[in-house]
Amino acid sequence: MGSNFVHLTSRDATPGARYARHLNAAGAALPSETVLGTVIEHLRLEARIGGYEAAEAAKERSERVYALAAQLIGAQPEDIALTESATVAWHRAIDAMPLQAGDRILAAASSYVSSALHLFELRRSRGIEVEVLPCAADGTVDLDALAAALRKPAALVTVAHVPTSSALIEPVAAIAALTEAAGVPLLLDATQSLGQLPLDVAGIDLIVGTGRKFLRGPRGTGLLYVSPRMRERLHPPHPDVRGAVWQSGDLVELAPGARRFETWESSHALRLGLGAALEETLTLGVDAIGRYATGLADRLRGALADLPGVRLTDPAAGGGAIVTFVRDDEKPADTVRRLRAAGVHLVAVPAHHGRWDLERRGLDAVVRASVHVYNDESDVDALVSALGRRTAPVRSSSRTDVIVVGAGVHGSSTAWHLAQRGARVIQLDRFPDGHTEGSSHGHIRMIRRAYPNPIWDDLVDRAYLAWAELSAASGTQLLTTTGGLYARPVGEAGLRGPDCVPVDAARAAELFPGLRLGDEFGAVYDPAAGVLDAAAAMRALRELSLEHGVDRRTGCRVDGWSADGEGVTVRTADGLLRADRLVIAAGPWTGALVPELADLLKVVRIVNIHIGATDPAAVSAPALGPFSVEVPGVGLLYGLPAFDGSAMKIGLDHGPADDPDRPQTPVTAAEAATLLGLARRFLPAANGDVVDSVACRYTMAPRNRFAVGALAGTPQVLVAAACSGHGFKFGPAIGAGLADLALGKQRPDLDFLSPEALGELG
């Protein structure tokens, strides 16, 4: 199977790849749509029929997980126990060993911190001896030293195939040959190798691994391999009804296979998700996955080697999908924070997570990047580009041109347009990238020319042009034209717009077979309507802003501001910032920062659900496009077709009052049921279950208007409350307008959205 095919099929089927450059597979890889759907599907089944009943219904699929895990490592299903993590698997294996005072355990320097901590406790509580094996020049276990150590009795040798702290790959086959010849059990920690490196159980007695890393399974899953010969030597110290049968009296019979190490209670949904991940891994092939990931990591290694001030820290025996490095003028934790603000996700590994390795090499911490099949060269290039940028922190006494508060679509568009024109920009957001507290998250949004009032037409035209500009700048198609239908009861005034035409229910059915309107409805067809790739747009704005020098500071709360003279002082938790201009695009928190608008801006909770279909084509373009239906007694139902791997989406444009200072809560079963009922009425092809749901916050203004422009009395402070549930489509156009205003250019076309006029016009 070609590496390009491995990548393309995996990236398209990975929802998380739309939102950020995720290079942290060695921490927790992004799951596929199939894995996600498998987990959710079983949880919903449990909710409908009960946990025990759902487990019985999924019994065959649950059993298959053991066979898949065994196939991955060349074992038999009865050799596999499923656990909650690799650490749980480690504990169950080690605690089952008949260790006594004076027993020697030989541990590689590659051992994980949790393994070392457990060994230290066994030394304290049982008196075992822990010996750390010396390393060869290339960083691997010194095989001569191991052979010498095995000349004396030993209870166990433990090695991490790949450590958490580097790309080192231990020579497992050579180590296993030595331990097998000496008759000493070998425990292999395959946490960082399962799914990216081929592995065979030959000569290995125990293997522990996790599902969340290169296997791309859910968190909370792991596995333990126990060889048949090793099972004869181990006795679980805490037998459970899952792994033992209470025969009579105090007679207990352990399960014949590795399941004796399991417990009865577990997450069946997560284990089924692990099964789906294993199946995908085996279908793609570990060899193919490894070739692709190694090639991508090699590209990263080469680029970092040429980057001034960056030092690769992997041992000579490093390879595979992991790359570690440090920047000489920056602590690894700070590097990670800066890169995360740029939308590039990786982690810092501190010395206390691998002292036998990092401390030996004189490293306090390293930055770890790890790629997978859903990554591509653009992700690597984005990391290198972001790493090479070094923006000096702005001191509290310094001054910049413009401060933008908010990193949603309007704040990010404004920051990009300002920086494009040479302005120095600091952008602040109270949450980290990728949060779901506001209203700019999610995969897709609607765009349309159809509007109730001609006063919007010019801004709509500007929006279409602005999306084309952003698409060109990012090299990504962000707008897909599908046409749209907007329905109301016959006789009620509806939308209109350039090239829009009224249609009856029969014609609507011809245009969109996936939408069922009764004769009581009439509609407007907008041929220019379409779908915006919102996730890609937010990522593009973030990356373009950084390329143009925007100083983005996420996780920085703004407590207030004051205007004096022609400047502005902004108070943050990190200190004071000064600027010539301030743009407030804070979404649901705008009212708190602009008190004169607080009574006009009402924050409400909005929920959306994605619904599956037995025939996805019936709810995709051209059978269905963006739509809305004014449902008497219910409200405005809106929806978008299935698009780019996402199931079709619907929601209602009203909801209860919400407090933006409280964490967002998941969509409830009752909220989802209301929307699902409407789907059954208007969307017969959407006949599946709810496969995803998302809650967001709308900031509603009188008559669904916006507030865009300078505040009365403080012209150096501008606001962008482009809200009321239809603001995302205008994001790049609003950003361009605010950049014009902030830099002194007149925009009379935006006067109708002046904050002073909020709610005055129809």
matplotlib code that plots the C-alpha trace (Angstrom):
import matplotlib.pyplot as plt

x = [0.0, 1.6, 2.5, 0.6, -2.6, -1.9, -1.7, -4.6, -7.1, -6.1, -6.1, -9.5, -10.9, -9.4, -11.6, -8.9, -6.6, -8.9, -8.3, -4.6, -1.2, -1.1, 2.4, 1.8, 1.0, 3.5, 1.3, -2.2, -2.8, -5.9, -8.6, -10.3, -13.9, -14.6, -13.0, -14.9, -18.2, -17.7, -17.3, -20.2, -22.4, -21.9, -22.4, -25.7, -26.7, -25.9, -28.2, -31.0, -31.0, -28.7, -25.0, -25.3, -27.6, -25.3, -22.3, -24.2, -25.2, -21.5, -20.1, -18.7, -17.1, -15.6, -14.1, -12.6, -10.5, -8.4, -7.8, -6.8, -4.4, -2.8, -2.5, -0.6, 2.2, 2.1, 0.4, -2.7, -6.0, -5.7, -2.3, -4.0, -5.5, -7.2, -6.5, -7.1, -3.5, 0.0, 0.8, -2.1, -0.9, 2.7, 1.4, -0.7, 2.2, 4.8, 2.6, 1.8, 5.5, 6.7, 9.4, 11.4, 14.0, 17.2, 15.7, 17.3, 15.4, 17.5, 16.0, 17.0, 17.7, 14.8, 12.3, 9.3, 8.9, 5.9, 7.8, 10.8, 8.5, 6.9, 10.3, 11.5, 8.4, 9.1, 12.7, 11.3, 8.4, 9.8, 13.6, 14.2, 17.3, 17.0, 20.0, 20.0, 21.7, 24.5, 24.0, 26.1, 27.5, 24.4, 22.1, 20.7, 21.2, 24.8, 24.4, 27.8, 26.8, 23.5, 25.1, 27.5, 24.6, 22.7, 25.5, 24.1, 20.5, 17.9, 14.1, 13.3, 14.7, 12.6, 13.1, 11.1, 11.1, 11.0, 11.3, 9.1, 12.1, 13.6, 13.3, 15.7, 14.7, 16.0, 17.3, 14.5, 15.4, 19.0, 17.9, 15.3, 17.9, 20.1, 17.3, 15.9, 19.3, 19.7, 16.2, 15.2, 11.8, 11.8, 9.1, 8.9, 7.2, 5.8, 3.8, 5.6, 6.1, 2.8, 1.3, 4.5, 7.1, 6.7, 6.8, 6.9, 6.5, 9.3, 11.5, 9.4, 7.4, 5.5, 4.4, 2.5, 1.1, -1.5, -4.2, -4.0, -0.7, 0.3, -2.6, -4.9, -7.4, -9.3, -7.6, -8.3, -7.3, -4.3, -3.2, -1.0, 0.6, 1.6, 3.3, 2.0, 5.2, 5.0, 1.4, 2.6, 4.9, 2.5, -0.4, -2.7, -2.6, -6.2, -8.2, -11.5, -14.7, -13.6, -10.5, -11.4, -14.2, -15.3, -15.8, -16.7, -15.7, -12.4, -11.5, -10.8, -9.9, -8.1, -9.0, -6.6, -5.4, -4.2, -7.7, -7.0, -5.3, -8.5, -11.3, -15.0, -15.7, -14.4, -15.5, -16.9, -17.3, -13.6, -12.6, -14.7, -13.0, -9.7, -10.8, -11.7, -8.3, -6.5, -8.5, -7.5, -3.9, -3.8, -5.6, -3.1, -0.2, 2.3, 5.1, 3.4, 2.5, 6.1, 7.6, 5.3, 5.8, 9.6, 9.9, 8.0, 10.0, 13.2, 12.1, 11.6, 15.0, 16.6, 14.8, 15.6, 19.3, 19.4, 17.6, 19.9, 19.6, 17.8, 19.6, 18.4, 18.7, 17.9, 20.6, 22.4, 20.0, 17.0, 14.5, 10.9, 8.1, 9.5, 11.9, 13.2, 15.0, 15.6, 15.9, 19.0, 17.5, 14.2, 12.9, 11.2, 7.9, 8.0, 8.7, 5.7, 3.4, 4.6, 4.1, 0.7, -0.4, 0.6, -1.6, 1.2, 0.7, 3.5, 4.8, 7.8, 9.2, 10.9, 13.8, 11.7, 9.8, 12.9, 15.8, 17.7, 17.8, 17.7, 19.7, 22.4, 22.6, 22.6, 19.1, 16.6, 13.8, 13.2, 10.6, 9.0, 7.3, 5.7, 4.0, 1.5, -0.4, -2.8, 0.2, 1.8, 4.7, 2.6, 2.4, 6.2, 6.8, 4.4, 6.3, 9.6, 8.3, 6.7, 9.8, 12.0, 9.9, 11.0, 8.8, 10.3, 7.8, 6.3, 7.1, 4.4, 6.0, 6.2, 3.6, 2.3, 0.1, -3.0, -4.2, -6.9, -8.9, -10.4, -9.2, -12.5, -13.1, -13.5, -10.6, -8.3, -9.4, -8.7, -5.3, -4.3, -5.5, -3.7, -0.4, -0.6, -0.6, 2.5, 0.8, 2.4, -0.4, -0.8, -3.7, -5.1, -7.6, -8.7, -8.7, -6.2, -6.6, -9.2, -11.5, -15.3, -16.4, -17.4, -18.9, -16.1, -15.4, -16.8, -16.1, -18.5, -20.6, -23.1, -22.7, -25.5, -26.4, -30.1, -30.9, -34.1, -32.9, -31.0, -28.8, -26.7, -26.1, -22.8, -21.4, -22.4, -20.5, -17.5, -17.7, -17.6, -14.6, -12.9, -13.3, -11.7, -8.8, -8.3, -8.5, -5.8, -3.6, -3.8, -3.8, -6.9, -10.4, -12.5, -15.9, -17.8, -20.8, -23.8, -26.9, -29.3, -33.0, -34.6, -38.2, -41.1, -44.8, -46.6, -47.6, -44.8, -42.1, -38.8, -35.3, -34.4, -31.1, -29.2, -30.0, -32.3, -35.6, -38.8, -39.8, -42.7, -42.4, -42.5, -39.6, -37.7, -38.0, -36.5, -33.6, -32.9, -34.4, -32.9, -35.2, -38.9, -41.2, -44.9, -47.2, -47.6, -44.1, -42.5, -38.8, -36.2, -33.4, -30.0, -27.6, -24.6, -25.1, -22.5, -20.5, -17.5, -14.8, -14.7, -12.0, -9.6, -10.4, -9.5, -6.3, -5.4, -6.1, -3.9, -1.0, -1.2, -1.3, 1.8, 3.6, 2.9, 4.3, 1.2, 2.1, -0.6, -1.1, -3.7, -4.7, -4.4, -7.5, -8.2, -9.6, -10.3, -9.1, -8.9, -8.5, -6.3, -5.4, -5.1, -4.0, -5.3, -4.1, -5.2, -5.1, -4.3, -3.5, 0.1, 0.4, -0.4, -0.2, -0.3, -1.4, -2.6, -5.8, -7.8, -10.2, -12.6, -13.8, -14.5, -17.7, -19.9, -17.6, -18.0, -20.6, -18.3, -15.6, -18.0, -20.5, -22.6, -23.5, -24.1, -27.9, -28.1, -26.0, -27.7, -25.7, -27.7, -26.9, -27.1, -26.8, -26.1, -26.2, -24.7, -26.9, -25.9, -27.5, -27.6, -27.1, -24.7, -25.1, -28.8, -27.8, -24.8, -24.6, -26.2, -29.1, -28.9, -27.3, -27.5, -31.1, -33.4, -37.1, -39.1, -41.2, -44.3, -44.3, -40.7, -38.4, -35.9, -34.4, -31.1, -28.8, -25.9, -25.2, -22.8, -19.4, -15.8, -16.2, -18.8, -22.3, -25.1, -25.6, -28.8, -29.7, -32.2, -31.2, -32.6, -31.8, -31.9, -29.8, -26.2, -23.4, -20.2, -18.2, -19.4, -17.7, -19.6, -21.7, -22.3, -25.5, -28.1, -30.2, -33.3, -31.7, -30.6, -34.0, -35.7, -33.5, -33.6, -37.4, -37.2, -34.8, -37.2, -39.9, -37.9, -34.9, -36.1, -32.7, -31.1, -32.3, -29.3, -28.5, -26.8, -23.1, -21.8, -23.1, -21.7, -22.8, -21.8, -22.8, -24.6, -24.4, -27.8, -28.4, -31.7, -33.1, -30.2, -27.9, -24.1, -22.1, -19.0, -17.0, -15.6, -17.2, -18.8, -16.4, -13.4, -12.6, -9.3, -11.4, -13.3, -15.7, -16.7, -19.9, -20.7, -23.1, -26.7, -26.0, -25.0, -21.6, -19.1, -19.8, -18.6, -15.4, -12.7, -14.8, -15.4, -11.7, -10.8, -13.2, -11.9, -8.3, -9.3, -11.0, -8.1, -5.6, -7.7, -9.5, -13.2, -15.7, -19.1, -20.4, -20.2, -22.1, -25.3, -23.5, -22.2, -22.4, -24.4, -27.0, -27.3, -31.0, -32.2, -32.6, -34.9]
y = [0.0, 3.3, 5.8, 8.6, 6.5, 5.8, 9.5, 10.7, 8.2, 8.8, 12.6, 12.8, 10.5, 12.4, 15.2, 16.7, 17.3, 20.1, 22.2, 22.2, 20.9, 17.9, 16.5, 14.7, 11.1, 9.9, 11.6, 11.0, 10.6, 11.9, 9.2, 8.6, 9.3, 5.5, 5.2, 8.2, 7.0, 3.5, 4.8, 7.2, 4.5, 2.1, 4.8, 5.6, 1.9, 1.7, 4.7, 3.1, -0.5, -0.6, -1.4, -5.1, -5.5, -3.4, -5.5, -8.7, -7.1, -6.2, -9.5, -10.7, -7.4, -7.2, -10.7, -9.6, -7.0, -9.7, -11.3, -8.0, -7.1, -10.6, -10.3, -7.0, -8.6, -12.2, -13.7, -15.7, -14.1, -16.0, -14.3, -10.8, -9.0, -5.6, -2.9, 0.7, 1.8, 0.6, 1.5, -0.6, -3.5, -3.0, -3.1, -6.2, -8.1, -7.0, -7.4, -11.0, -11.9, -13.9, -11.3, -11.6, -9.6, -9.6, -10.4, -8.4, -6.4, -5.1, -1.9, -0.1, 3.7, 4.0, 2.9, 5.2, 7.3, 5.3, 2.0, 3.4, 4.7, 1.3, -0.3, 2.1, 1.2, -2.5, -1.9, -0.1, -2.6, -5.9, -5.4, -6.1, -4.7, -2.3, -2.1, 0.4, -1.1, 0.9, 2.4, 1.9, 4.8, 5.0, 5.3, 1.7, -0.9, -2.0, -5.6, -6.7, -5.2, -6.9, -10.3, -9.8, -8.8, -11.9, -14.2, -13.7, -14.7, -12.1, -12.0, -9.7, -7.5, -4.5, -2.3, 0.4, -0.3, 3.5, 5.8, 8.8, 11.2, 10.5, 8.7, 5.9, 2.4, -0.4, -3.6, -5.7, -8.9, -8.9, -8.2, -11.0, -13.4, -12.7, -12.9, -16.1, -17.7, -16.8, -18.0, -14.5, -13.0, -9.9, -7.2, -4.9, -1.5, -1.0, 2.1, 4.3, 1.6, -0.2, 1.1, 2.6, -0.1, -3.9, -6.1, -9.8, -11.6, -14.1, -14.3, -11.8, -12.8, -9.7, -6.7, -3.6, -1.0, 1.7, 2.5, 6.2, 6.7, 5.3, 2.9, 6.0, 4.4, 6.1, 7.2, 4.8, 1.7, -0.6, -4.1, -6.7, -9.7, -12.6, -15.6, -19.1, -20.0, -16.8, -17.3, -20.4, -18.2, -15.4, -15.3, -12.2, -10.7, -9.3, -11.9, -10.6, -12.3, -11.4, -13.5, -16.2, -18.6, -19.2, -22.9, -23.8, -22.9, -21.0, -22.8, -20.4, -21.3, -18.7, -18.2, -20.2, -17.2, -13.7, -12.5, -13.6, -10.2, -8.3, -6.8, -7.1, -3.4, -1.6, 0.8, -1.4, 1.6, 2.5, -1.2, -1.3, 2.0, 0.3, -2.6, -0.1, 1.5, -1.9, -2.9, 0.4, -0.1, -3.6, -2.6, 0.1, -2.1, -1.2, -1.4, 1.2, 3.4, 3.2, 4.1, 7.1, 8.4, 7.9, 9.7, 12.7, 12.6, 12.5, 15.6, 17.3, 16.2, 17.6, 20.9, 21.3, 20.5, 23.5, 25.9, 28.2, 28.0, 24.6, 21.4, 17.9, 15.8, 12.2, 9.5, 8.0, 5.0, 7.3, 7.0, 6.3, 8.9, 10.8, 13.8, 15.6, 18.9, 22.1, 25.7, 27.1, 30.5, 29.1, 26.6, 23.6, 24.4, 28.0, 26.6, 24.4, 27.2, 29.4, 26.7, 25.8, 29.5, 29.0, 26.0, 23.5, 20.9, 19.0, 18.5, 19.2, 16.1, 17.2, 15.3, 13.9, 11.9, 10.1, 10.8, 7.6, 9.0, 12.8, 13.4, 11.1, 13.2, 16.5, 17.6, 19.3, 18.8, 18.3, 19.3, 16.2, 16.2, 13.0, 12.5, 10.1, 9.2, 12.2, 14.6, 15.8, 18.0, 21.2, 20.3, 19.8, 23.0, 24.9, 23.6, 24.7, 28.1, 28.7, 27.5, 29.8, 32.9, 34.4, 37.3, 39.2, 39.6, 43.0, 44.6, 46.4, 49.7, 49.1, 50.3, 48.6, 49.9, 47.8, 45.3, 42.9, 41.2, 37.9, 35.1, 34.1, 34.6, 38.4, 39.0, 36.7, 38.3, 41.8, 40.8, 39.3, 42.3, 44.7, 42.8, 42.5, 46.3, 46.6, 47.3, 45.9, 43.7, 42.0, 39.6, 38.4, 35.6, 34.4, 30.7, 28.4, 27.7, 25.0, 25.9, 25.5, 28.2, 30.8, 30.6, 30.2, 26.5, 23.6, 22.3, 24.0, 27.2, 28.5, 31.4, 32.9, 35.9, 35.7, 38.4, 40.0, 43.6, 45.0, 47.0, 43.8, 43.2, 45.2, 43.5, 40.1, 40.8, 41.9, 38.7, 36.5, 38.4, 38.3, 34.5, 34.2, 36.3, 34.2, 31.0, 32.3, 33.5, 30.1, 27.9, 26.2, 26.1, 27.5, 28.0, 25.3, 26.5, 24.2, 26.4, 26.9, 26.8, 29.1, 28.3, 29.9, 29.3, 30.4, 34.1, 35.1, 37.5, 35.6, 36.2, 37.8, 38.7, 38.9, 36.0, 34.5, 33.1, 32.1, 28.4, 26.3, 23.1, 21.0, 22.9, 22.8, 19.0, 18.9, 21.2, 19.4, 15.9, 15.5, 18.2, 17.6, 20.6, 20.4, 22.5, 24.9, 26.2, 28.4, 29.0, 31.1, 29.4, 31.0, 29.5, 31.2, 29.7, 27.2, 25.7, 27.3, 25.1, 27.0, 24.8, 25.3, 29.0, 29.5, 27.6, 29.6, 32.9, 31.9, 30.8, 33.8, 36.1, 34.6, 34.7, 38.4, 39.0, 39.0, 38.5, 36.0, 35.4, 32.8, 32.0, 35.7, 37.2, 40.9, 42.4, 45.9, 48.9, 52.7, 55.3, 58.4, 60.9, 59.0, 55.7, 52.8, 50.9, 47.2, 45.5, 41.7, 39.1, 39.4, 43.1, 46.3, 46.8, 50.1, 50.6, 53.4, 51.4, 48.7, 46.3, 44.4, 41.2, 39.2, 37.4, 36.5, 38.6, 41.8, 43.1, 42.8, 44.8, 47.4, 48.2, 50.5, 47.5, 45.1, 45.6, 45.1, 42.0, 38.9, 35.6, 32.4, 28.8, 27.2, 23.4, 21.6, 17.9, 15.8, 13.0, 9.9, 8.5, 5.0, 6.8, 9.7, 10.9, 11.7, 14.3, 15.6, 18.1, 18.2, 16.4, 18.8, 22.2, 24.7, 25.4, 26.9, 26.4, 28.8, 26.2, 27.6, 27.3, 26.0, 28.6, 28.7, 25.3, 25.5, 22.9, 22.1, 19.0, 16.2, 17.7, 16.6, 13.7, 15.3, 14.1, 16.6, 19.3, 21.0, 23.4, 26.0, 29.7, 30.4, 29.1, 29.9, 32.6, 31.5, 32.7, 32.9, 32.9, 29.3, 26.4, 25.2, 22.0, 19.1, 18.9, 17.1, 14.2, 16.3, 19.0, 16.4, 14.7, 18.0, 18.5, 14.8, 15.0, 17.9, 16.0, 13.1, 15.6, 17.5, 15.3, 11.8, 10.6, 11.6, 8.4, 7.5, 8.4, 11.5, 11.0, 14.2, 17.3, 20.7, 23.6, 27.2, 30.7, 33.2, 36.8, 38.2, 41.9, 43.7, 42.8, 40.4, 43.3, 43.8, 46.5, 47.2, 50.4, 53.0, 53.6, 57.0, 59.2, 56.9, 56.7, 54.8, 51.8, 49.8, 46.9, 43.9, 42.4, 40.7, 38.4, 37.3, 33.9, 35.0, 36.7, 34.0, 34.3, 37.9, 37.2, 38.2, 41.2, 42.5, 42.0, 44.1, 46.8, 47.0, 47.2, 50.1, 51.9, 51.3, 52.7, 55.8, 54.9, 55.9, 53.1, 54.7, 51.3, 50.1, 53.1, 51.1, 48.8, 51.6, 50.6, 53.8, 52.5, 49.1, 48.1, 51.3, 50.0, 47.3]
z = [0.0, -1.1, 1.6, -0.1, 0.0, 3.7, 4.4, 2.3, 3.5, 7.1, 7.0, 5.4, 8.0, 11.0, 12.2, 14.5, 11.5, 10.4, 13.5, 14.3, 13.3, 15.7, 16.1, 19.4, 18.4, 21.1, 23.7, 22.4, 18.7, 16.9, 16.5, 13.2, 12.5, 12.7, 16.2, 17.4, 16.0, 17.4, 20.9, 20.7, 19.1, 21.9, 24.6, 23.0, 22.8, 26.6, 27.2, 25.2, 26.4, 29.3, 29.9, 30.4, 27.4, 25.2, 26.2, 25.2, 21.9, 21.2, 22.5, 19.2, 18.4, 21.9, 21.5, 18.2, 19.9, 21.5, 18.1, 16.6, 19.4, 19.1, 15.3, 15.8, 17.8, 16.5, 19.5, 20.3, 21.5, 24.8, 25.4, 25.6, 28.5, 28.0, 30.6, 31.2, 30.3, 29.8, 33.4, 34.7, 32.6, 34.0, 37.6, 37.1, 35.5, 38.1, 41.1, 40.0, 40.1, 43.2, 44.0, 47.1, 48.9, 47.0, 43.6, 40.9, 38.2, 35.4, 33.9, 30.8, 31.0, 28.5, 31.2, 31.7, 34.8, 36.1, 35.7, 37.6, 40.4, 40.8, 40.9, 43.6, 45.7, 45.3, 46.5, 49.5, 50.3, 49.1, 49.2, 45.5, 43.9, 40.9, 38.5, 35.7, 32.6, 31.0, 27.6, 24.5, 22.5, 20.4, 23.4, 23.4, 26.0, 26.1, 25.1, 26.5, 29.8, 29.7, 29.0, 31.9, 34.2, 33.2, 34.4, 37.9, 38.8, 37.8, 38.2, 35.3, 32.5, 31.5, 28.5, 26.8, 23.0, 22.5, 25.5, 26.2, 26.1, 22.7, 19.4, 20.6, 19.3, 21.5, 19.7, 21.1, 19.2, 20.4, 24.0, 23.8, 22.6, 25.6, 28.1, 26.6, 26.7, 30.3, 31.2, 32.5, 31.7, 29.5, 29.9, 27.0, 27.3, 23.8, 24.7, 22.1, 19.4, 19.0, 15.7, 14.3, 14.6, 13.7, 16.8, 17.3, 20.6, 19.9, 23.0, 25.0, 28.0, 28.8, 26.7, 27.9, 25.6, 25.3, 22.9, 22.8, 21.1, 17.7, 17.6, 17.6, 20.0, 22.8, 26.0, 28.8, 26.9, 27.0, 26.7, 28.4, 26.6, 28.8, 27.2, 28.0, 29.8, 31.9, 32.9, 34.8, 36.9, 37.7, 40.2, 40.2, 43.7, 43.3, 41.4, 40.1, 38.8, 35.3, 35.5, 38.1, 39.0, 42.6, 42.5, 46.1, 49.6, 49.1, 45.9, 43.1, 39.5, 37.5, 33.8, 31.6, 29.5, 30.2, 31.1, 34.6, 34.9, 33.9, 36.1, 35.4, 35.1, 32.1, 29.4, 26.7, 24.4, 24.7, 24.1, 21.0, 19.9, 20.5, 18.3, 15.5, 15.8, 15.7, 12.6, 10.9, 11.8, 10.5, 7.3, 6.6, 7.8, 10.4, 7.9, 5.6, 8.6, 9.8, 6.4, 6.0, 9.5, 9.4, 6.1, 7.5, 10.7, 8.7, 6.8, 10.2, 11.4, 8.3, 8.6, 12.3, 11.8, 9.4, 11.8, 13.7, 17.5, 17.4, 18.5, 17.9, 21.0, 19.8, 20.4, 17.4, 17.5, 17.1, 14.3, 13.6, 14.0, 17.0, 17.0, 20.1, 20.2, 22.2, 21.3, 22.9, 23.9, 25.2, 27.8, 26.2, 28.0, 26.6, 23.1, 23.4, 24.6, 21.8, 19.2, 20.6, 20.2, 16.5, 16.2, 16.3, 19.0, 20.6, 24.2, 26.4, 28.3, 31.6, 33.1, 35.9, 33.3, 32.3, 34.6, 33.7, 30.2, 30.2, 33.3, 32.0, 28.9, 30.8, 29.6, 31.8, 29.3, 25.5, 23.1, 21.5, 18.1, 16.8, 13.5, 12.2, 9.0, 9.3, 9.1, 5.9, 4.8, 5.4, 9.1, 9.3, 7.4, 9.7, 12.8, 11.4, 10.3, 13.7, 15.5, 13.5, 14.5, 17.7, 18.8, 21.8, 24.6, 24.9, 28.2, 30.2, 29.5, 25.7, 23.1, 20.0, 17.2, 17.8, 20.4, 19.3, 22.0, 20.9, 18.6, 17.0, 13.3, 13.6, 15.9, 13.9, 10.6, 12.0, 13.3, 9.9, 7.9, 10.2, 10.2, 6.3, 6.2, 8.4, 11.8, 14.9, 16.5, 19.8, 19.8, 23.2, 23.9, 27.3, 26.2, 24.5, 20.8, 20.0, 22.9, 22.5, 24.9, 22.2, 18.7, 16.2, 16.8, 14.7, 11.3, 8.9, 8.5, 6.0, 3.6, 1.5, -0.5, 0.6, 3.2, 4.3, 3.7, 0.7, 3.1, 3.7, 0.0, -0.3, 2.8, 1.5, -1.8, 0.2, 2.2, -0.8, -2.2, 1.3, 1.4, -2.0, -0.8, 2.3, 0.3, -2.1, 0.7, 2.6, -0.5, 0.8, -0.7, 2.1, 0.3, -1.6, -3.5, -3.3, -3.5, -0.6, 0.3, 2.9, 3.7, 5.5, 5.8, 2.6, 2.8, 5.3, 4.1, 3.6, 2.3, -1.0, -2.7, -5.9, -8.2, -5.6, -6.8, -5.0, -5.3, -4.1, -2.2, -5.4, -6.9, -3.6, -3.7, -7.2, -6.1, -2.8, -2.7, 0.8, 2.2, 2.6, 2.8, 2.9, 0.6, 3.5, 2.9, 0.2, -0.1, -1.7, -3.7, -3.5, -6.1, -4.5, -1.1, 0.1, 2.9, 4.6, 6.0, 9.3, 10.9, 8.0, 8.0, 11.6, 11.2, 8.1, 9.9, 12.8, 10.6, 8.3, 11.3, 12.7, 9.3, 9.2, 12.8, 15.0, 18.6, 19.6, 23.3, 24.1, 27.6, 28.5, 30.1, 29.6, 32.8, 31.4, 29.5, 29.7, 27.0, 27.5, 24.9, 21.6, 23.2, 25.1, 28.1, 28.4, 31.8, 31.6, 34.2, 32.9, 33.2, 31.3, 27.5, 25.6, 22.1, 19.7, 18.9, 20.6, 18.7, 20.9, 19.2, 22.3, 21.3, 24.3, 26.6, 24.6, 26.9, 29.9, 28.1, 26.6, 29.3, 27.1, 24.9, 27.7, 27.9, 24.1, 23.7, 25.1, 25.3, 24.5, 24.3, 20.9, 20.2, 17.0, 16.2, 13.4, 12.2, 10.4, 7.3, 5.7, 2.4, 3.0, -0.6, 0.1, 2.6, 0.7, -2.1, -4.6, -2.9, 0.0, 0.6, 3.4, 4.3, 6.9, 7.7, 9.9, 11.8, 13.3, 17.1, 17.1, 15.5, 12.7, 11.9, 10.0, 8.6, 6.4, 4.3, 5.1, 4.1, 4.1, 6.4, 8.8, 9.0, 8.2, 10.8, 12.1, 14.9, 16.0, 16.1, 19.5, 23.0, 26.7, 28.3, 28.9, 31.2, 29.3, 32.6, 33.3, 31.4, 28.4, 29.0, 26.6, 24.6, 26.7, 25.5, 25.6, 23.4, 20.9, 20.9, 20.0, 17.0, 16.0, 15.9, 13.5, 11.4, 11.1, 9.9, 7.3, 6.5, 5.8, 4.5, 7.8, 9.3, 11.5, 15.1, 16.5, 15.7, 17.1, 19.0, 19.8, 22.0, 21.3, 22.4, 20.2, 21.2, 20.1, 19.3, 18.6, 15.3, 14.7, 13.9, 14.4, 16.1, 14.1, 14.4, 16.9, 20.2, 20.8, 22.7, 22.3, 18.6, 19.3, 20.6, 18.0, 18.6, 16.4, 17.7, 14.4, 16.0, 16.1, 14.7, 11.2, 11.7, 10.8, 7.0, 7.2, 9.2, 6.7, 5.4, 8.9, 9.7, 6.6, 7.6, 11.1, 9.9, 7.6, 10.5, 12.9, 10.4, 9.8, 6.5, 6.3, 5.7, 5.2, 3.9, 7.5, 9.0, 9.2, 11.7, 13.9, 17.6, 18.1, 15.6, 17.2, 17.0, 15.3, 11.8, 10.4]

ax = plt.figure().add_subplot(projection="3d")
ax.plot(x, y, z, "-o")
ax.set_aspect("equal")
plt.show()
